[in-house]
Amino acid sequence: VNHDEKIFGDDAMEFDVTRPERMPNMYNEHRAFGIGQHFCLGTHLARLEIQIMFEEIIPRLRNPQLAGEVRYTRSNLVNGIKSMPITFDPEVKKEEEAA
């Protein structure tokens, strides 16, 4: 999964940060946790880790604000936020302020 040369190009096995710019329609076929018999057994753990990361980081930010439109994933299988731009003051909250 995610290495099919028909979808991702001749260099599908190589890490390339410019691929999304070169192939903007590629993400219609992207399967972050696989699909079918190749479905990732660690999916639930990975999602829980991401949730905990945000629960721990967001309260430590000073003055977090939405900086644009929240875009949601359109899917019958997966729900969630696709992008949520935010801004915050660069200084981290002191421990007593975060509580």
C-alpha positions, 0 to 999 in steps of 0.5 A: 500500500502507498508504493504502487508505481501506477499511482505514486510514480516510478519513484514510489519507494523513495521519500520525496517531499515534492511528490504532493506538488508534482502529483496533486491527485495522488492523495485521492488514492493514499491509504495511511493505515492501509486497506483490506488485508494490508490494514495496519494493526496499530491504527487504533494505537496511532490514533490514540497517540495523536489524540493524547499528543493534542490533549497535552500540547494545546493546553500549553499553547498561549492564546491558540486561535483558529487561523482559517477554515477547518476542513474535514475529511469526506469519507464513509469510512474515516471521520476527522479533521483534514486541516485546522490552521491555528496561530498561537503566541510563541511563548509557552504557558508557564505551568501554573497558567496551564492548570 
